[in-house]
Amino acid sequence: MNQLLWTMKRIVLPVLLMLLIVSCGKWEKNTKLYTYYSEDYIESDIDVLDINTSEIEALYVEMYNKVEDKNDYPETYKLHVKSNGVEYTEVGTIDSDWKTSISFNPENGTSYTGIFQEDKGTYKLPYEVDNRVEEFTFVWKKKCK
């Protein structure tokens, strides 16, 4: 009888633990992630996150949030600047109508606003430098080329 009980514990306990792990994963919300890359920064001479565009290897923004249904829009962002193998980031929240405008509100800085083009999957951000304005276009892609 003890042998049967010991065998059942060896089989039943791992199965119960596996079922618990699988069911806990279903309680978590899915994360929607949209990545927008910019490639026209190369033509500019400005600093993004204190890195000059001549030293930037990649510039992109990830927009995301925890969602329960497919109609929710991203509410958080993370700006990525890669330079010399190091990644610099800025995080904050997004305000947008998802048709014409988008505003980024960094946790530790001043907000900036751009033009959002829903039909083209792009947005443009103006950067004021000295007496001129540089405009970067960010395009939604699965990954940068």
OpenMM code with the backbone's topology and positions (N, CA, C; nanometers):
from openmm import Vec3, app, unit

residues = "MET ASN GLN LEU LEU TRP THR MET LYS ARG ILE VAL LEU PRO VAL LEU LEU MET LEU LEU ILE VAL SER CYS GLY LYS TRP GLU LYS ASN THR LYS LEU TYR THR TYR TYR SER GLU ASP TYR ILE GLU SER ASP ILE ASP VAL LEU ASP ILE ASN THR SER GLU ILE GLU ALA LEU TYR VAL GLU MET TYR ASN LYS VAL GLU ASP LYS ASN ASP TYR PRO GLU THR TYR LYS LEU HIS VAL LYS SER ASN GLY VAL GLU TYR THR GLU VAL GLY THR ILE ASP SER ASP TRP LYS THR SER ILE SER PHE ASN PRO GLU ASN GLY THR SER TYR THR GLY ILE PHE GLN GLU ASP LYS GLY THR TYR LYS LEU PRO TYR GLU VAL ASP ASN ARG VAL GLU GLU PHE THR PHE VAL TRP LYS LYS LYS CYS LYS".split()
positions = [
    Vec3(0.0824, -0.1198, 0.0000),
    Vec3(0.0000, 0.0000, 0.0000),
    Vec3(0.0870, 0.1265, 0.0000),
    Vec3(0.1943, 0.1251, 0.0817),
    Vec3(0.2847, 0.2400, 0.0850),
    Vec3(0.3514, 0.2633, -0.0504),
    Vec3(0.3860, 0.1520, -0.1182),
    Vec3(0.4488, 0.1636, -0.2505),
    Vec3(0.3534, 0.2286, -0.3499),
    Vec3(0.2271, 0.1907, -0.3463),
    Vec3(0.1263, 0.2485, -0.4350),
    Vec3(0.1075, 0.3964, -0.4058),
    Vec3(0.1016, 0.4322, -0.2795),
    Vec3(0.0874, 0.5725, -0.2397),
    Vec3(0.2082, 0.6545, -0.2840),
    Vec3(0.3273, 0.5989, -0.2655),
    Vec3(0.4498, 0.6685, -0.3068),
    Vec3(0.4535, 0.6882, -0.4584),
    Vec3(0.4133, 0.5886, -0.5351),
    Vec3(0.4100, 0.5966, -0.6805),
    Vec3(0.3086, 0.7013, -0.7266),
    Vec3(0.1940, 0.7050, -0.6632),
    Vec3(0.0920, 0.8039, -0.7004),
    Vec3(0.1414, 0.9460, -0.6729),
    Vec3(0.2132, 0.9655, -0.5617),
    Vec3(0.2670, 1.0974, -0.5297),
    Vec3(0.3679, 1.1401, -0.6351),
    Vec3(0.4497, 1.0465, -0.6809),
    Vec3(0.5509, 1.0774, -0.7827),
    Vec3(0.4876, 1.1145, -0.9162),
    Vec3(0.3716, 1.0588, -0.9464),
    Vec3(0.3054, 1.0856, -1.0740),
    Vec3(0.2073, 1.2014, -1.0616),
    Vec3(0.1252, 1.2006, -0.9607),
    Vec3(0.0182, 1.2992, -0.9472),
    Vec3(0.0729, 1.4386, -0.9141),
    Vec3(0.1697, 1.4463, -0.8243),
    Vec3(0.2221, 1.5766, -0.7842),
    Vec3(0.2823, 1.6539, -0.9025),
    Vec3(0.3695, 1.5934, -0.9839),
    Vec3(0.4210, 1.6682, -1.0994),
    Vec3(0.3118, 1.7100, -1.1987),
    Vec3(0.2116, 1.6231, -1.2190),
    Vec3(0.1023, 1.6567, -1.3108),
    Vec3(0.0234, 1.7757, -1.2566),
    Vec3(-0.0058, 1.7747, -1.1271),
    Vec3(-0.0770, 1.8872, -1.0664),
    Vec3(0.0040, 2.0171, -1.0753),
    Vec3(0.1329, 2.0083, -1.0506),
    Vec3(0.2185, 2.1272, -1.0631),
    Vec3(0.2193, 2.1797, -1.2063),
    Vec3(0.2259, 2.0908, -1.3025),
    Vec3(0.2245, 2.1310, -1.4434),
    Vec3(0.0929, 2.2002, -1.4786),
    Vec3(-0.0183, 2.1449, -1.4331),
    Vec3(-0.1485, 2.2066, -1.4589),
    Vec3(-0.1578, 2.3448, -1.3936),
    Vec3(-0.1049, 2.3596, -1.2757),
    Vec3(-0.1059, 2.4888, -1.2070),
    Vec3(-0.0242, 2.5918, -1.2838),
    Vec3(0.0928, 2.5543, -1.3309),
    Vec3(0.1787, 2.6463, -1.4070),
    Vec3(0.1105, 2.6883, -1.5365),
    Vec3(0.0534, 2.5941, -1.6081),
    Vec3(-0.0135, 2.6250, -1.7349),
    Vec3(-0.1338, 2.7153, -1.7122),
    Vec3(-0.2126, 2.6889, -1.6113),
    Vec3(-0.3318, 2.7708, -1.5877),
    Vec3(-0.2951, 2.9102, -1.5385),
    Vec3(-0.1871, 2.9261, -1.4630),
    Vec3(-0.1445, 3.0590, -1.4176),
    Vec3(-0.1028, 3.1458, -1.5354),
    Vec3(-0.0426, 3.0859, -1.6367),
    Vec3(-0.0027, 3.1614, -1.7545),
    Vec3(-0.1217, 3.2192, -1.8277),
    Vec3(-0.2360, 3.1557, -1.8203),
    Vec3(-0.3560, 3.2045, -1.8876),
    Vec3(-0.4180, 3.3233, -1.8145),
    Vec3(-0.3841, 3.3449, -1.6892),
    Vec3(-0.4384, 3.4574, -1.6142),
    Vec3(-0.3700, 3.5875, -1.6506),
    Vec3(-0.2489, 3.5797, -1.7076),
    Vec3(-0.1778, 3.7008, -1.7462),
    Vec3(-0.2366, 3.7580, -1.8743),
    Vec3(-0.2337, 3.8915, -1.8856),
    Vec3(-0.2808, 3.9577, -2.0070),
    Vec3(-0.1713, 3.9492, -2.1129),
    Vec3(-0.2124, 3.9514, -2.2374),
    Vec3(-0.1163, 3.9534, -2.3471),
    Vec3(-0.0587, 4.0935, -2.3623),
    Vec3(0.0612, 4.1022, -2.4158),
    Vec3(0.1226, 4.2317, -2.4413),
    Vec3(0.1217, 4.2569, -2.5909),
    Vec3(0.0663, 4.3709, -2.6323),
    Vec3(0.0743, 4.4128, -2.7717),
    Vec3(0.1987, 4.4980, -2.7840),
    Vec3(0.2767, 4.4769, -2.8882),
    Vec3(0.3998, 4.5515, -2.9087),
    Vec3(0.4057, 4.5982, -3.0529),
    Vec3(0.4255, 4.7280, -3.0702),
    Vec3(0.4418, 4.7877, -3.2031),
    Vec3(0.5772, 4.8556, -3.2055),
    Vec3(0.6566, 4.8268, -3.3083),
    Vec3(0.7897, 4.8852, -3.3181),
    Vec3(0.7967, 4.9744, -3.4412),
    Vec3(0.8406, 5.0985, -3.4187),
    Vec3(0.8550, 5.1984, -3.5243),
    Vec3(1.0025, 5.2346, -3.5366),
    Vec3(1.0577, 5.2163, -3.6581),
    Vec3(1.1982, 5.2451, -3.6837),
    Vec3(1.2123, 5.3757, -3.7607),
    Vec3(1.3214, 5.4458, -3.7329),
    Vec3(1.3556, 5.5635, -3.8117),
    Vec3(1.4887, 5.5368, -3.8803),
    Vec3(1.4955, 5.5749, -4.0065),
    Vec3(1.6197, 5.5594, -4.0807),
    Vec3(1.6669, 5.6912, -4.1398),
    Vec3(1.5853, 5.7960, -4.1269),
    Vec3(1.6266, 5.9240, -4.1853),
    Vec3(1.7062, 6.0114, -4.0886),
    Vec3(1.7339, 5.9636, -3.9686),
    Vec3(1.8166, 6.0393, -3.8746),
    Vec3(1.9596, 6.0552, -3.9256),
    Vec3(2.0014, 5.9675, -4.0141),
    Vec3(2.1383, 5.9684, -4.0666),
    Vec3(2.1703, 6.1000, -4.1365),
    Vec3(2.0708, 6.1619, -4.1989),
    Vec3(2.0899, 6.2868, -4.2717),
    Vec3(2.0977, 6.4087, -4.1789),
    Vec3(2.0706, 6.3914, -4.0500),
    Vec3(2.0617, 6.5036, -3.9566),
    Vec3(2.1889, 6.5182, -3.8739),
    Vec3(2.1980, 6.6326, -3.8080),
    Vec3(2.3092, 6.6583, -3.7171),
    Vec3(2.2517, 6.7124, -3.5867),
    Vec3(2.1933, 6.6197, -3.5074),
    Vec3(2.1364, 6.6582, -3.3785),
    Vec3(2.1668, 6.5484, -3.2775),
    Vec3(2.1309, 6.5722, -3.1524),
    Vec3(2.1474, 6.4730, -3.0470),
    Vec3(2.0120, 6.4139, -3.0101),
    Vec3(2.0074, 6.2832, -2.9996),
    Vec3(1.8897, 6.2119, -2.9507),
    Vec3(1.9369, 6.1329, -2.8295),
    Vec3(1.8775, 6.1597, -2.7147),
    Vec3(1.9211, 6.1026, -2.5866),
    Vec3(2.0700, 6.1277, -2.5640),
    Vec3(2.1109, 6.2471, -2.5971),
    Vec3(2.2498, 6.2931, -2.5804),
    Vec3(2.3502, 6.2194, -2.6679),
    Vec3(2.3044, 6.1516, -2.7725),
    Vec3(2.3912, 6.0845, -2.8680),
    Vec3(2.3734, 6.1537, -3.0025),
    Vec3(2.4830, 6.1978, -3.0630),
    Vec3(2.4748, 6.2638, -3.1928),
    Vec3(2.4353, 6.1626, -3.2988),
    Vec3(2.3543, 6.2075, -3.3939),
    Vec3(2.3040, 6.1172, -3.4974),
    Vec3(2.4170, 6.0522, -3.5779),
    Vec3(2.5332, 6.1155, -3.5862),
    Vec3(2.6457, 6.0555, -3.6581),
    Vec3(2.6988, 5.9303, -3.5874),
    Vec3(2.6660, 5.9137, -3.4602),
    Vec3(2.7134, 5.7995, -3.3824),
    Vec3(2.6043, 5.6943, -3.3584),
    Vec3(2.4849, 5.7187, -3.4106),
    Vec3(2.3723, 5.6272, -3.3868),
    Vec3(2.3723, 5.5144, -3.4898),
    Vec3(2.3586, 5.3920, -3.4399),
    Vec3(2.3496, 5.2737, -3.5253),
    Vec3(2.2046, 5.2343, -3.5519),
    Vec3(2.1164, 5.2599, -3.4559),
    Vec3(1.9744, 5.2267, -3.4707),
    Vec3(1.8927, 5.3197, -3.3826),
    Vec3(1.7749, 5.3582, -3.4349),
    Vec3(1.6833, 5.4462, -3.3632),
    Vec3(1.5432, 5.3905, -3.3831),
    Vec3(1.4797, 5.3502, -3.2733),
    Vec3(1.3441, 5.2962, -3.2853),
    Vec3(1.2671, 5.3144, -3.1555),
    Vec3(1.1337, 5.3034, -3.1672),
    Vec3(1.0436, 5.3185, -3.0535),
    Vec3(0.9553, 5.1953, -3.0456),
    Vec3(0.9432, 5.1394, -2.9256),
    Vec3(0.8502, 5.0309, -2.9008),
    Vec3(0.7317, 5.0882, -2.8236),
    Vec3(0.6114, 5.0619, -2.8728),
    Vec3(0.4883, 5.1050, -2.8060),
    Vec3(0.4163, 4.9790, -2.7601),
    Vec3(0.3713, 4.9815, -2.6350),
    Vec3(0.3112, 4.8598, -2.5816),
    Vec3(0.2190, 4.8915, -2.4646),
    Vec3(0.1434, 4.7924, -2.4254),
    Vec3(0.0663, 4.7915, -2.3019),
    Vec3(0.0118, 4.6528, -2.2796),
    Vec3(-0.0363, 4.6300, -2.1621),
    Vec3(-0.1041, 4.5042, -2.1322),
    Vec3(-0.2482, 4.5222, -2.1789),
    Vec3(-0.2968, 4.4287, -2.2596),
    Vec3(-0.4311, 4.4436, -2.3154),
    Vec3(-0.5162, 4.3219, -2.2856),
    Vec3(-0.6453, 4.3430, -2.2785),
    Vec3(-0.7395, 4.2338, -2.2614),
    Vec3(-0.8125, 4.2033, -2.3916),
    Vec3(-0.8234, 4.3041, -2.4782),
    Vec3(-0.8881, 4.2801, -2.6072),
    Vec3(-0.8115, 4.3529, -2.7159),
    Vec3(-0.8379, 4.3193, -2.8391),
    Vec3(-0.7590, 4.3690, -2.9514),
    Vec3(-0.7833, 4.5152, -2.9860),
    Vec3(-0.8764, 4.5835, -2.9225),
    Vec3(-0.9058, 4.7225, -2.9567),
    Vec3(-0.8310, 4.8240, -2.8707),
    Vec3(-0.7582, 4.7786, -2.7708),
    Vec3(-0.6814, 4.8709, -2.6875),
    Vec3(-0.5592, 4.9213, -2.7635),
    Vec3(-0.5236, 5.0478, -2.7404),
    Vec3(-0.4073, 5.1071, -2.8040),
    Vec3(-0.2916, 5.1138, -2.7053),
    Vec3(-0.1689, 5.1181, -2.7558),
    Vec3(-0.0541, 5.1282, -2.6662),
    Vec3(-0.0614, 5.2553, -2.5816),
    Vec3(-0.0151, 5.2451, -2.4593),
    Vec3(-0.0158, 5.3612, -2.3716),
    Vec3(0.1226, 5.3910, -2.3143),
    Vec3(0.2190, 5.3064, -2.3435),
    Vec3(0.3546, 5.3214, -2.2931),
    Vec3(0.4520, 5.3083, -2.4100),
    Vec3(0.5669, 5.3753, -2.3979),
    Vec3(0.6669, 5.3639, -2.5032),
    Vec3(0.8061, 5.3523, -2.4432),
    Vec3(0.8971, 5.3025, -2.5271),
    Vec3(1.0380, 5.2963, -2.4915),
    Vec3(1.1169, 5.3342, -2.6161),
    Vec3(1.1855, 5.4474, -2.6106),
    Vec3(1.2699, 5.4944, -2.7195),
    Vec3(1.4071, 5.4302, -2.7043),
    Vec3(1.4588, 5.3730, -2.8138),
    Vec3(1.5888, 5.3059, -2.8131),
    Vec3(1.6849, 5.3785, -2.9061),
    Vec3(1.8035, 5.4065, -2.8564),
    Vec3(1.9120, 5.4599, -2.9381),
    Vec3(2.0307, 5.3673, -2.9173),
    Vec3(2.0786, 5.3058, -3.0253),
    Vec3(2.1956, 5.2186, -3.0161),
    Vec3(2.3155, 5.2908, -3.0752),
    Vec3(2.4255, 5.2905, -2.9991),
    Vec3(2.5479, 5.3569, -3.0422),
    Vec3(2.6683, 5.2814, -2.9870),
    Vec3(2.7587, 5.2437, -3.0748),
    Vec3(2.8812, 5.1725, -3.0346),
    Vec3(2.8522, 5.0510, -2.9469),
    Vec3(2.7486, 4.9767, -2.9814),
    Vec3(2.7141, 4.8559, -2.9088),
    Vec3(2.6421, 4.8787, -2.7766),
    Vec3(2.6165, 5.0051, -2.7408),
    Vec3(2.5463, 5.0369, -2.6166),
    Vec3(2.4067, 5.0868, -2.6508),
    Vec3(2.3077, 5.0474, -2.5705),
    Vec3(2.1704, 5.0912, -2.5939),
    Vec3(2.1285, 5.1911, -2.4866),
    Vec3(2.0786, 5.3060, -2.5318),
    Vec3(2.0264, 5.4099, -2.4436),
    Vec3(1.8754, 5.4126, -2.4621),
    Vec3(1.8019, 5.4315, -2.3522),
    Vec3(1.6564, 5.4275, -2.3617),
    Vec3(1.5911, 5.5421, -2.2861),
    Vec3(1.4684, 5.5688, -2.3282),
    Vec3(1.3809, 5.6648, -2.2604),
    Vec3(1.2449, 5.5984, -2.2532),
    Vec3(1.1793, 5.6047, -2.1391),
    Vec3(1.0463, 5.5459, -2.1248),
    Vec3(0.9469, 5.6522, -2.0811),
    Vec3(0.8227, 5.6283, -2.1140),
    Vec3(0.7179, 5.7227, -2.0765),
    Vec3(0.5829, 5.6750, -2.1258),
    Vec3(0.4880, 5.7677, -2.1270),
    Vec3(0.3521, 5.7356, -2.1699),
    Vec3(0.3205, 5.8040, -2.3024),
    Vec3(0.2148, 5.7555, -2.3682),
    Vec3(0.1720, 5.8062, -2.4981),
    Vec3(0.0326, 5.8651, -2.4849),
    Vec3(0.0115, 5.9817, -2.5477),
    Vec3(-0.1219, 6.0380, -2.5661),
    Vec3(-0.1418, 6.0508, -2.7167),
    Vec3(-0.2481, 5.9909, -2.7693),
    Vec3(-0.2708, 5.9965, -2.9135),
    Vec3(-0.4167, 5.9708, -2.9457),
    Vec3(-0.4627, 6.0293, -3.0561),
    Vec3(-0.5947, 5.9946, -3.1078),
    Vec3(-0.5826, 5.8797, -3.2087),
    Vec3(-0.4581, 5.8398, -3.2385),
    Vec3(-0.4248, 5.7304, -3.3297),
    Vec3(-0.4756, 5.7535, -3.4713),
    Vec3(-0.4962, 5.8804, -3.5042),
    Vec3(-0.5354, 5.9166, -3.6411),
    Vec3(-0.4516, 6.0328, -3.6935),
    Vec3(-0.4288, 6.1357, -3.6101),
    Vec3(-0.3614, 6.2564, -3.6596),
    Vec3(-0.2450, 6.3039, -3.5736),
    Vec3(-0.2456, 6.2755, -3.4441),
    Vec3(-0.1372, 6.3274, -3.3593),
    Vec3(-0.0963, 6.2253, -3.2544),
    Vec3(0.0274, 6.2428, -3.2074),
    Vec3(0.0815, 6.1561, -3.1033),
    Vec3(0.1753, 6.2391, -3.0172),
    Vec3(0.1635, 6.2208, -2.8845),
    Vec3(0.2506, 6.2909, -2.7896),
    Vec3(0.3206, 6.1886, -2.7023),
    Vec3(0.4485, 6.2115, -2.6801),
    Vec3(0.5295, 6.1269, -2.5937),
    Vec3(0.5609, 6.2047, -2.4672),
    Vec3(0.5364, 6.1439, -2.3532),
    Vec3(0.5567, 6.2080, -2.2238),
    Vec3(0.6604, 6.1281, -2.1451),
    Vec3(0.7884, 6.1648, -2.1588),
    Vec3(0.8926, 6.0899, -2.0884),
    Vec3(0.8796, 6.1033, -1.9371),
    Vec3(0.9238, 6.0001, -1.8660),
    Vec3(0.9177, 6.0024, -1.7202),
    Vec3(1.0020, 6.1152, -1.6612),
    Vec3(1.1086, 6.1507, -1.7294),
    Vec3(1.1990, 6.2506, -1.6735),
    Vec3(1.2309, 6.3638, -1.7716),
    Vec3(1.1303, 6.4149, -1.8402),
    Vec3(1.1595, 6.5208, -1.9359),
    Vec3(1.0366, 6.5906, -1.9877),
    Vec3(1.0579, 6.6701, -2.0911),
    Vec3(0.9526, 6.7492, -2.1530),
    Vec3(0.8835, 6.6686, -2.2627),
    Vec3(0.7524, 6.6807, -2.2710),
    Vec3(0.6750, 6.6107, -2.3733),
    Vec3(0.7063, 6.6651, -2.5126),
    Vec3(0.6883, 6.5809, -2.6117),
    Vec3(0.7018, 6.6238, -2.7504),
    Vec3(0.5914, 6.5586, -2.8321),
    Vec3(0.5469, 6.6311, -2.9361),
    Vec3(0.4311, 6.5898, -3.0150),
    Vec3(0.4673, 6.5790, -3.1621),
    Vec3(0.4062, 6.4824, -3.2286),
    Vec3(0.4284, 6.4646, -3.3706),
    Vec3(0.2993, 6.4396, -3.4443),
    Vec3(0.3122, 6.4169, -3.5740),
    Vec3(0.1983, 6.3903, -3.6613),
    Vec3(0.1890, 6.2393, -3.6813),
    Vec3(0.0724, 6.1835, -3.6538),
    Vec3(0.0504, 6.0395, -3.6697),
    Vec3(-0.0308, 6.0157, -3.7960),
    Vec3(0.0116, 5.9192, -3.8783),
    Vec3(-0.0595, 5.8849, -4.0020),
    Vec3(-0.1036, 5.7391, -3.9937),
    Vec3(-0.2248, 5.7197, -3.9476),
    Vec3(-0.2762, 5.5850, -3.9248),
    Vec3(-0.2755, 5.5016, -4.0524),
    Vec3(-0.3167, 5.5604, -4.1628),
    Vec3(-0.3288, 5.4849, -4.2875),
    Vec3(-0.1940, 5.4396, -4.3426),
    Vec3(-0.0851, 5.5074, -4.3056),
    Vec3(0.0474, 5.4703, -4.3562),
    Vec3(0.1323, 5.4006, -4.2506),
    Vec3(0.0845, 5.3913, -4.1275),
    Vec3(0.1614, 5.3274, -4.0217),
    Vec3(0.2886, 5.4031, -3.9885),
    Vec3(0.2817, 5.5364, -3.9937),
    Vec3(0.3995, 5.6183, -3.9653),
    Vec3(0.3640, 5.7327, -3.8714),
    Vec3(0.4668, 5.7905, -3.8128),
    Vec3(0.4510, 5.9181, -3.7445),
    Vec3(0.5784, 5.9978, -3.7628),
    Vec3(0.5645, 6.1288, -3.7551),
    Vec3(0.6777, 6.2197, -3.7751),
    Vec3(0.6951, 6.3043, -3.6510),
    Vec3(0.8202, 6.3166, -3.6066),
    Vec3(0.8507, 6.3979, -3.4893),
    Vec3(0.9442, 6.5115, -3.5283),
    Vec3(0.9065, 6.6339, -3.4970),
    Vec3(0.9967, 6.7474, -3.5215),
    Vec3(1.0937, 6.7644, -3.4042),
    Vec3(1.2195, 6.7917, -3.4340),
    Vec3(1.3208, 6.8211, -3.3335),
    Vec3(1.3766, 6.9596, -3.3623),
    Vec3(1.3657, 7.0490, -3.2672),
    Vec3(1.4166, 7.1851, -3.2848),
    Vec3(1.5625, 7.1892, -3.2434),
    Vec3(1.6454, 7.2389, -3.3357),
    Vec3(1.7884, 7.2504, -3.3125),
    Vec3(1.8328, 7.3875, -3.3609),
    Vec3(1.8902, 7.4661, -3.2712),
    Vec3(1.9355, 7.6008, -3.3054),
    Vec3(1.8238, 7.6756, -3.3779),
    Vec3(1.8469, 7.7122, -3.5033),
    Vec3(1.7482, 7.7894, -3.5798),
    Vec3(1.6774, 7.7056, -3.6853),
    Vec3(1.6781, 7.5749, -3.6688),
    Vec3(1.6151, 7.4896, -3.7691),
    Vec3(1.5362, 7.3791, -3.7007),
    Vec3(1.4537, 7.3117, -3.7773),
    Vec3(1.3754, 7.1989, -3.7272),
    Vec3(1.4088, 7.0766, -3.8122),
    Vec3(1.4466, 6.9690, -3.7474),
    Vec3(1.4688, 6.8411, -3.8144),
    Vec3(1.3454, 6.7549, -3.7884),
    Vec3(1.3031, 6.6807, -3.8883),
    Vec3(1.1862, 6.5953, -3.8715),
    Vec3(1.2245, 6.4518, -3.9037),
    Vec3(1.1993, 6.3632, -3.8082),
    Vec3(1.2273, 6.2212, -3.8270),
    Vec3(1.0963, 6.1485, -3.8516),
    Vec3(1.0991, 6.0579, -3.9476),
    Vec3(0.9840, 5.9735, -3.9755),
    Vec3(1.0098, 5.8358, -3.9156),
    Vec3(0.9134, 5.7865, -3.8398),
    Vec3(0.9208, 5.6531, -3.7809),
    Vec3(0.8167, 5.5667, -3.8509),
    Vec3(0.8600, 5.4505, -3.8991),
    Vec3(0.7741, 5.3620, -3.9767),
    Vec3(0.7554, 5.2308, -3.9006),
    Vec3(0.6287, 5.1851, -3.8932),
    Vec3(0.6001, 5.0589, -3.8267),
    Vec3(0.6500, 4.9446, -3.9103),
    Vec3(0.7323, 4.8579, -3.8481),
    Vec3(0.7876, 4.7413, -3.9152),
    Vec3(0.8023, 4.6286, -3.8143),
    Vec3(0.8087, 4.5087, -3.8654),
    Vec3(0.8361, 4.3942, -3.7786),
    Vec3(0.9798, 4.4023, -3.7274),
    Vec3(1.0733, 4.4384, -3.8158),
    Vec3(1.2108, 4.4593, -3.7754),
    Vec3(1.2803, 4.5479, -3.8776),
    Vec3(1.3875, 4.6109, -3.8332),
    Vec3(1.4603, 4.7035, -3.9198),
    Vec3(1.5399, 4.6232, -4.0239),
    Vec3(1.5574, 4.6813, -4.1421),
    Vec3(1.6303, 4.6090, -4.2474),
    Vec3(1.7783, 4.5971, -4.2199),
] * unit.nanometer
topology = app.Topology()
chain = topology.addChain("A")
for resn in residues:
    res = topology.addResidue(resn, chain)
    for name in ("N", "CA", "C"):
        topology.addAtom(name, app.Element.getBySymbol(name[0]), res)
